[in-house]
């Protein structure tokens, strides 16, 4: 799974972590968040380091467009890297019927949602 997909799933699960998805699903969400955090953390550190370097180099001045494009290209390359992360499935049939989830939840988490 590429890093971009990992981040999308992580954000979606995090945004819905307080919802009752059923006991087993809630446990699997917690395990997935922990596993994904391990993959995402180095990217966040890299991005923050690069942003700090830009700030030190340019201060309050506008960053030149070519530098911005180089920064974005480097981050895009990292976001496309594949990671071997094993995630637990979320079973739709275990989600209580009164739990409100958006279609976006299922789109972002389609790789781990099962019937």
Secondary structure, 3 states (H helix, E strand, C coil): CEHHHHHHHHHHHHHCCCCCCCHHHHHHHHHHHHHHHHHHHHHHHHHHHHHHHHHHHHCCCCCCHHHHHHHHHHHHHHHCCECCCCCCCEEHHHCCCCCCCCHHHHHHCCCCEEC
